[in-house]
Amino acid sequence: MGTYYYHIVASKPFRDPNGMELPNSETAWEEALRFVRDIEGSLQPDESWSLDVIEDGKTIFRISIATEDLRSRMPRKRISG
């Protein structure tokens, strides 16, 4: 068993103060995927964040997500007339 911490790096960062006692790193990865599914609905255009999984003070996994709003990069249509 180990204690795994889940920190979110984003415009509103979150540092997990308590961690989760889990049997192994494979289970910690499964929990990380659950976290991502839970928070993906709050993503906004042109935003990025990452979820770090920490064990013994070291990052063992990182899931990074970035979104882009490409509308501002599209050429404007010309109106002829």
N, C-alpha and C positions, 0 to 999 in steps of 0.2 A: 504494500500500500504506500502511496505517496500523496502529497498535497500538491494540487495543480491550481494555478492562479490564471484568471482570464482577464486581460487588460485590453481595453478598447482605446485605440489611438484615432482621434477624429476631432472635429470642431468642438464636440462636447466629450472630452475624454472620461474614461472610467477606469479606476484601478480597483481591482478585486481585493478587498482587505482580508477576507477570510479563506478563500480558496475552497477547493473540494477535495476530499479524501477519496481517491479512486485507486482501483487495483493495479492499473498499468497505463502506459502512454497511449495504447490503442483505445482504451476507454476515454482517455482525456481528449483524443482526436474526435471521437464520436460526439462528445459533449460540445466541442468547439463547433462542429457542424450544426448541432441543434441551436446553439447561440446565433449562428449566422442566419439560419432560417427564421428565427424569432425577430431579429432586428433588421432584416433586409427590407421589410415593408416601410421602414422609416427613411430609406435613402431618398435623397433629392438630386436633381440634375446638378452636374458640376461639383460633385462631392466625392470625397474618398475617405476611407477608413480602413483600419486593420484590426484584427483580433490576434493578440499574442497569447500563447499558452506558455506559462512559466513553470518550470520544475527546478527545484534547488537553486533558485536565483538566475537560471539561464532560460532563454527563450528556446523552446523545442519545436514549436510550430508557429507559423504566422499565416493567416488568411487575409489577403488584401483585396479590396474591392474599390474600383473607381468608376464614376459615371461621368458622362459628357453630354452636354446639350449642344448638339451639332447644328442646330437651327441658326445660330448666330454666324456660322461659318459658310452658310449657303449663299451663293450669289443671288442678288435681288433680280426679279424679273423686270425687264424693260417694258414699258408701256409705249407702244408706237402709236403715232397718230398725228 
